[in-house]
Every structure is written in structure tokens, then in C-alpha cells.
Amino acid sequence: MDLIVDAGYLVDRCIESLGGRTALQNISSFYSRTELSTPQGKSYLDTYRAAGGLIRFEERTEEGLLTVTIISGLSGIEQIFPKTPSEASQKKSLCSQEVEQIRRSVKLYPRNFLIHADEYSYALSKMDNTYILH
């Protein structure tokens, strides 16, 4: 028996395992914490999302550097807070390409994808023994 019958069946099973469509539609905010390992050391990424397309990332390095990225609609800013209060923070506006790239990456979170699954047409294709949902 094929483990994955079709993409719709897979998505429906995932939605059901999280409490069903109604439960997912009632979600108004999302928070996650991810530990990142980079050549520069460990850092922690806190992701906050709220209904209406508001997104906030806070990345903290082990050394104490904090980078905050805020996306609201089609605009966004990034502010880097130094390790010590005596240093000035750096703030920049994000261009529309950067904002769109961030918005796309956020859609890849499994629960966020499932909330919006009905907005997309999807199909499974198999490539090198890996199933790709598109």
C-alpha cells in the first residue's frame, strides 16, 4: 500500500491531528523558539505571529547581541541592539523583496501552512525518495 495516497489526504490528516479546521481557524497568535547552531556559535530565535500578518523575530546570540525584525503588511524594519547599552543600536527599513522573503519563510511553519492549506492547490511529487508538497 502506498503510504501517501494524495496530498489532500495527507493535509486533511494533519489538520485533524491538530484538532480540526475550526480549532486551527480560531488561532490568533503563534509563538515558537528555535535554537540555532551557526559557525559563530549558538543563538535563539523567538518567532511571534499575530492575526493580520504581524510577524516579529527576536534573535539572541550567546554573546548578548539582539536582532529584532518586525513585519507588518508589506513593510518591515530590522533593529540590532548591541551587547552593551553604551553602544548605539542600528535600525534599517527592509525593502519589499526582503519582506516578501521573510513572509514566504514564515509560511513554511507546519501549523501555519495547515491553517492556510485551503488557499493553495497542492500535489505531491516524488524526487529522490523525498515527497514534495507544492
Protein Blocks (a to p, Z undefined) as FASTA:
>chain_A
ZZblblmlmmmmmmmmnnpjklmmmpcbdcdddddddfkbccdddddddehhiacddddd
fkopacddddehjbccdddddfbfkbccddddddfklmmmmmmmmmmpmklmmmmmmmpc
cddddeehiacdZZ
